[in-house]
Amino acid sequence: MTSTLAGRVALVTGASRGIGRAIAIALARRGATVVAAARGDHSGAVAAEIAAFGGAAEALTLDVTDGQAVSAAVGGILDRHGRIDVLVNNAGITRDQLLLRMKREDWDAVLSTNLTAAFTCAQAVLKPMIKQRSGRIVNITSVVGQSGNAGQANYAASKAGLVGFTKAVALEVASRNITVNAVAPGLIETDMTRALAETTRPSGPGGFRSSDWERSTTSPRQSCSWRRTKQRILRGTCSRSTAACTCRRGFRSRGCRMGTRLRGSSVGGGLNGGCGSSEEDYRRAAWCR
């Protein structure tokens, strides 16, 4: 453990498993007092795990879609600790279905948990943060909010909305020494993603299905190296959707989402799904940033 966050109080929603659990543990290892929030008594296990290595944590039963419960929870944290320094809006759900078959309640449930709850929690903690003249809000969004994904119109919309929400609130409170940021993970193996269908849960690194990941690119029109693309995706320096468009012939029908141009022509354009005409073109492609 380190003491870089000693004396800080962090509220993490959706902290019972997956990314939220990992965030709660990481904050505790750096000395923060973590309030691990989740529905029911699900956050008790992570609080106990933190206590086992000497960290400070408490479990909080919280339904983030209930505005009154959120206000009461924040009030309770202030009563017990006197401050809130960090909010991590991590709580999220999926209700995947093609748009033509999606039920309105599935749309509402995802938007309520993934987007509206972030608004509710952020609004509740901003008042004490403004009084402190310091605070950190981190919203967990997703690459799906930028690239989209068939069968996840509700989830993609919620995560894209969270990006816009983050940018707007960041501008509002920057002068009060409060930062608001968003983190957009790719496909992370969690309990939630294990439950997704193969069509909406690609299993390869960077979000590709394993069948696409294992194929080689031997077509003359695909002069770039898939191995190089794979390495860049693993390093997190390439966009998943752009790499798929540029260097995967199997994604030809999806077209090139980014529309990046190189030497006057679209790199991996949607019409042919090909790559740059040479290794040099590939290395210099503007989309790999």
LINSULGI-V487075 format. One record per backbone hydrogen bond with DSSP energy under -1.0 kcal/mol. NH is the residue of the N-H (numbers start at 1). CO is the residue of the C=O. E is the energy in kcal/mol with one decimal. If there is no record, write none. Layout:
BEGIN
nh = <NH,NH>
co = <CO,CO>
e = <E,E>
END
This chain:
BEGIN
nh = <2,5,6,8,10,11,12,13,15,21,22,23,24,25,26,27,28,29,31,32,33,34,35,36,37,38,42,44,47,48,49,50,51,52,54,55,58,60,62,66,70,71,72,73,74,75,76,77,78,79,80,81,82,85,86,87,88,89,90,97,101,102,107,108,109,110,111,112,113,114,115,116,117,119,120,121,122,123,124,125,126,129,130,131,132,133,134,135,136,137,138,139,140,141,143,145,146,147,148,152,156,157,158,159,160,161,162,163,164,165,166,167,168,169,170,171,172,173,174,176,177,178,179,181,183,194,196,200,201,204,207,208,213,214,222,229,230,231,232,233,234,235,236,237,243,244,245,246,247,248,251,252,254,255,262,265,267,269,273,275,282,283,284,288,289>
co = <29,30,3,5,33,86,35,88,37,17,18,19,20,21,22,23,24,25,28,27,8,56,10,58,12,60,39,41,43,44,45,46,47,48,51,50,34,36,38,63,66,67,68,69,70,71,72,73,74,75,76,77,78,9,9,136,11,138,88,151,98,98,103,104,105,106,107,108,109,110,111,111,112,115,116,117,118,119,120,121,122,125,126,127,128,129,129,177,85,179,87,181,89,183,185,142,143,143,144,149,152,153,154,155,156,157,158,159,160,161,162,163,164,165,166,167,168,169,170,173,174,173,135,137,139,190,193,197,197,208,204,205,209,210,219,225,226,227,228,229,230,231,233,232,239,240,241,242,243,244,248,249,251,252,265,262,260,266,269,221,278,279,280,285,287>
e = <-3.0,-3.3,-1.5,-2.1,-2.8,-3.1,-2.4,-2.3,-2.5,-1.3,-2.0,-2.5,-2.4,-2.3,-2.3,-2.6,-2.1,-2.4,-1.9,-2.0,-3.1,-2.5,-3.4,-2.4,-2.8,-2.1,-1.7,-1.4,-1.9,-2.2,-2.1,-2.3,-2.2,-1.7,-1.5,-2.6,-2.1,-2.7,-2.4,-2.1,-2.1,-2.2,-2.4,-2.4,-2.5,-2.2,-2.2,-2.1,-2.2,-2.0,-2.1,-2.9,-1.6,-2.5,-2.1,-2.6,-2.8,-2.4,-1.4,-1.9,-1.6,-1.1,-1.8,-2.8,-2.3,-1.8,-2.3,-2.5,-2.1,-2.8,-1.8,-2.6,-1.6,-1.6,-2.4,-2.8,-2.4,-2.6,-1.8,-1.8,-1.5,-1.9,-2.9,-2.0,-2.1,-1.2,-1.9,-1.2,-2.1,-2.6,-2.9,-3.0,-2.5,-2.6,-1.9,-1.3,-1.4,-2.5,-2.3,-2.1,-3.2,-2.0,-2.1,-2.2,-2.5,-2.4,-1.5,-1.2,-1.7,-2.6,-2.2,-2.1,-2.2,-2.5,-2.3,-1.5,-1.5,-1.9,-1.0,-1.6,-1.6,-1.3,-2.0,-2.5,-2.4,-2.0,-1.2,-1.1,-1.6,-5.4,-1.6,-1.1,-2.2,-2.0,-1.7,-1.8,-3.1,-2.4,-2.1,-2.5,-2.4,-1.7,-1.1,-2.3,-2.7,-2.4,-2.2,-3.0,-2.7,-1.3,-1.8,-1.8,-1.5,-1.1,-2.8,-1.6,-1.9,-1.2,-3.0,-1.6,-2.2,-2.8,-2.1,-1.2,-1.3>
END
